[in-house]
Amino acid sequence: MEKVCTAETQKQGFEETYTFHIQKNGEGWVGWIQELPEVNAEQRTREELLKTLAIEFGKVLKMYETQAETWDKQFEDDVKAGKLDRFAEEALADFQAGKCEEI
């Protein structure tokens, strides 16, 4: 195997920096994204590998985005339904009892 080449990127709308690793492996190429272990590939050429990694990267980020939207919607629904009211009440009671400090 040859030396690993790395490149970093940031996807608009995401705060994290993603590190792409690619490496020649015998007759082919392997690659992965350090921060997203589910994104990895092996292809015959460097160009095919880069294209595959970019496609898989996009799919995983879209999946994360969809999960975040679903979580946000569920959170909003729970707030509207009053499911989190007891937590606010507990925090306020703790503060009033002197168990917390204002920051």
C-alpha positions in Angstrom: 0.0 0.0 0.0 1.1 3.5 -0.7 1.0 6.5 1.5 -2.5 7.8 2.5 -3.5 11.1 1.0 -5.9 13.3 2.9 -8.1 16.3 2.1 -10.5 18.2 4.3 -13.8 19.7 3.4 -16.7 21.4 5.1 -20.2 20.9 3.9 -22.3 24.1 3.8 -24.8 24.0 6.7 -22.6 21.5 8.7 -20.1 22.8 11.3 -17.8 19.7 11.2 -14.7 19.3 9.0 -14.6 16.0 7.2 -11.3 14.3 6.4 -11.2 12.2 3.2 -8.5 9.5 3.1 -7.5 7.8 -0.2 -4.8 5.3 -0.8 -3.6 3.2 -3.7 -4.0 -0.5 -2.8 -2.4 -2.9 -5.3 -4.2 -2.5 -8.5 -7.1 -0.4 -7.0 -7.8 2.4 -4.7 -9.5 2.5 -1.2 -10.9 5.5 0.6 -12.8 6.5 3.6 -14.0 9.5 5.6 -12.5 9.6 9.0 -15.5 11.2 10.8 -18.1 9.0 9.0 -17.0 5.4 9.2 -20.0 4.3 7.2 -18.5 6.1 4.2 -15.8 4.0 2.6 -15.2 2.5 -0.8 -12.9 0.6 -3.0 -12.6 1.2 -6.8 -10.3 0.4 -9.7 -9.3 4.0 -10.3 -8.7 7.1 -8.2 -11.4 9.0 -10.2 -14.0 6.3 -9.6 -13.1 6.2 -5.9 -13.4 10.0 -5.5 -16.8 10.0 -7.3 -18.1 7.1 -5.1 -16.9 8.8 -1.9 -18.6 12.0 -2.9 -21.9 10.3 -3.6 -21.8 8.3 -0.4 -20.8 11.4 1.6 -23.8 13.2 0.2 -26.2 10.3 1.0 -25.0 10.1 4.6 -25.2 13.9 5.2 -28.7 13.9 3.7 -29.6 11.0 6.1 -28.3 13.0 9.0 -30.1 16.1 7.9 -33.4 14.1 7.7 -32.8 12.7 11.1 -32.2 16.1 12.6 -35.4 17.5 11.0 -37.4 14.5 12.4 -35.9 15.1 15.8 -36.7 18.8 15.7 -40.3 18.1 14.6 -40.7 15.6 17.5 -39.2 18.1 20.0 -41.6 20.8 18.8 -44.5 18.4 19.1 -43.5 17.4 22.6 -43.2 21.0 23.7 -46.6 21.9 22.3 -48.1 18.8 24.0 -46.5 19.9 27.4 -44.4 16.8 27.7 -41.4 18.8 28.8 -43.2 21.1 31.2 -42.1 19.1 34.2 -38.5 19.6 33.4 -38.9 23.4 33.3 -40.8 23.2 36.6 -38.1 21.1 38.2 -35.4 23.5 37.0 -37.3 26.5 38.2 -37.9 24.9 41.6 -34.2 24.0 41.9 -33.2 27.6 41.1 -35.7 29.0 43.6 -34.4 26.6 46.2 -30.9 27.9 45.7 -29.6 24.7 44.1 -28.5 26.6 41.0 -26.6 29.8 40.1 -27.6 32.3 37.6 -25.0 32.5 34.8 
